Every structure is written in C-alpha cells, then in structure tokens.
Amino acid sequence: MLGAQWAYENEDLQSGNTYDLHCTISELFEWPDQQPGSTRACMQNGTALLDARYALYPNRIERRENGMFVYEPPVDAFRVPLDVGDTWETEFRFAGMSPVIETWAVIAAEPIELAFGTFDAVEVEYTSNSAAGTGVTTAWWVDGIGTVKSVTETTRLELVSFSLP
C-alpha cells in the first residue's frame, strides 16, 4: 500500500552501535509484463539507501531490482502463506557477478513480542551462498506487516513501528 511505513532499530552486534532505519512504499507502478509493482525506499540515520523494487503477486513478493542491481532472474522475497516445514531454493545473479544461491526453510510459527505489541509470526531461516561466502539469516514474518525481526551473525534488525496511510 502506497505510504506504508516501517521503522526499525538496526544493531551492529560487533560494535554495539544502533541505527534508525525507516522504509516507505514510495511508488506503485506496473512492470512491462503488466505485473503490479512497488518501490520500497529506505533511509538509515537520514541517509538514503538503495531503493528496492518488487513485483507483487497474490501468493508471493518477487525481488526484481535493488538500486542499480537487477536480479537475474527475479526471485521470491517471500511466499504466502508460509507453513512450518516449507522449503525452497532461489538462485540469481547481478550483472557481471557470481551466482547467489539462497536456501529457505520455515522453522516455526510462534508469537513474537515487539516494542509495540505481540504478533503471530512465522520464523524463516535462509542461507545465502556466493563467491563472497555464506551467511545465515533468521527472520520473523507477520502477514500484513512483513519482516518484523531478523538476525545474522553481525546484525539484529527489529521493527519498532509500522503504519498504513
């Protein structure tokens, strides 16, 4: 929805520094293949980050662009509904770069407590493998809101507010 807003606290687990991350659906549009799309613009501590552009399907959100980087081919960001035990794999590359393989698994369905309430969430773990190395992310997804928390070896991201226009 145009104008939807997320505010996160982003913590660097190595330094202990925290940053404010604010994201907004800044644009709704139609891709050349007639699929509805949206642009999610984010700012961290007042500095603009790369805009992410998605294709919106009834049962999934597809990543197509991140700033000047184009996903080749486009890949799922999340599928809905997410059921415990679901697994899938995606493979993509950005132009001129080595492939990235992501392996996804739905680990649990559980309540998650945030600063502004408790929500029914689905815990998802995904592993990204590329020439740069391997990284594991655990994320919690809430229908109607999106990612409300994610944790890697080096960062913790937690939603502190969400609003619809």
C-alpha positions in Angstrom: 0.0 0.0 0.0 1.4 3.4 -1.0 2.6 5.3 2.0 3.0 2.2 4.3 5.9 2.9 6.7 8.2 0.7 8.8 10.7 1.9 11.4 13.4 -0.4 12.6 16.2 -0.4 15.1 19.3 -1.8 13.3 22.0 -3.0 15.7 25.6 -3.9 14.7 26.3 -6.8 17.1 30.1 -6.4 16.8 30.3 -2.7 17.7 27.0 -2.4 19.7 26.1 0.7 17.6 22.4 1.1 16.7 20.9 2.9 13.7 17.4 4.0 12.8 16.1 2.5 9.6 12.9 4.0 8.1 11.3 2.5 5.0 8.3 3.6 3.0 6.4 2.3 0.0 7.1 5.3 -2.2 5.7 4.2 -5.5 3.2 1.8 -7.0 3.6 1.0 -10.7 3.2 -1.7 -13.4 6.1 -3.7 -14.7 6.4 -4.1 -18.6 5.0 -7.6 -18.1 1.9 -6.0 -16.5 2.6 -7.3 -13.1 1.9 -4.8 -10.3 5.0 -3.4 -8.6 6.1 -1.3 -5.7 9.2 0.6 -4.7 10.4 0.5 -1.0 12.6 3.4 -0.2 14.7 3.2 3.0 16.8 5.7 4.9 19.3 4.8 7.7 20.1 7.6 10.1 18.8 10.1 7.4 21.0 8.7 4.6 19.2 7.2 1.6 19.9 3.5 0.9 19.2 1.7 -2.4 15.5 1.5 -3.4 14.2 -2.0 -3.7 11.6 -2.7 -6.4 9.3 -5.7 -6.2 6.7 -7.4 -8.3 3.5 -8.2 -6.3 1.7 -11.5 -6.8 -1.3 -12.9 -4.9 0.9 -15.6 -3.3 4.4 -14.0 -3.2 6.6 -11.0 -3.4 9.3 -11.1 -6.1 12.6 -9.2 -5.9 13.4 -7.6 -9.2 15.8 -4.6 -8.5 17.8 -3.2 -5.7 19.1 0.2 -6.7 21.0 -0.2 -9.9 21.3 -4.0 -9.4 18.8 -6.1 -11.3 18.0 -9.7 -10.1 18.7 -12.1 -13.0 16.3 -13.9 -12.8 13.9 -12.2 -10.4 13.5 -14.3 -7.2 10.9 -14.6 -4.4 11.4 -12.4 -1.4 8.7 -14.2 0.5 5.8 -16.6 -0.4 2.5 -16.6 1.4 1.1 -18.4 3.1 4.2 -19.7 4.9 3.7 -23.1 6.6 6.1 -24.8 9.0 8.2 -27.2 7.1 8.1 -25.3 3.8 11.5 -25.1 2.0 12.6 -23.6 -1.3 15.7 -22.5 -3.1 16.4 -19.5 -5.3 19.3 -18.7 -7.5 20.1 -15.3 -9.0 23.0 -13.1 -10.0 23.5 -9.4 -10.5 25.1 -8.5 -13.9 28.8 -9.4 -14.1 28.7 -11.1 -10.6 28.8 -14.7 -9.5 25.6 -16.5 -8.7 23.9 -16.3 -5.3 22.0 -19.4 -4.1 19.5 -18.9 -1.2 18.1 -21.9 0.7 14.9 -21.0 2.6 13.1 -23.0 5.4 10.1 -22.2 7.6 11.2 -23.2 11.1 8.3 -22.3 13.4 5.0 -20.5 13.8 5.2 -18.5 17.1 4.2 -15.3 18.8 6.8 -12.6 18.7 6.9 -9.7 21.2 7.9 -6.3 19.8 8.1 -2.9 21.3 4.5 -2.1 20.1 2.8 -5.4 20.6 2.8 -9.2 20.2 2.1 -10.7 16.8 1.7 -14.2 15.4 4.8 -14.7 13.3 6.5 -17.3 11.1 10.2 -17.9 11.7 12.1 -18.3 8.5 15.8 -19.2 8.1 17.7 -18.6 4.9 21.3 -19.3 3.9 22.9 -17.3 1.2 25.9 -18.9 -0.7 28.0 -16.9 -3.1 31.7 -16.4 -4.0 31.8 -13.9 -1.2 30.9 -16.6 1.4 28.0 -18.0 3.3 25.6 -16.1 5.5 22.6 -17.3 7.6 19.7 -15.0 8.4 16.8 -15.9 10.7 13.8 -13.7 10.1 10.3 -13.4 11.5 7.4 -12.6 9.1 4.0 -11.3 10.1 1.2 -11.4 7.5 0.1 -7.8 6.7 3.3 -6.3 8.0 6.2 -8.2 6.6 9.6 -8.8 8.2 9.4 -7.7 11.9 12.8 -9.0 13.0 15.9 -10.5 11.5 19.2 -11.7 13.0 22.5 -12.6 11.4 25.9 -13.2 12.9 26.6 -9.5 12.8 23.3 -7.6 12.9 19.9 -7.5 14.6 17.0 -5.7 13.0 13.8 -5.2 14.9 10.6 -3.3 13.9 9.7 -0.6 16.3 6.7 0.8 14.5 4.5 0.2 11.4 1.8 2.3 9.9 -0.6 2.3 7.0 -1.9 5.6 5.5 
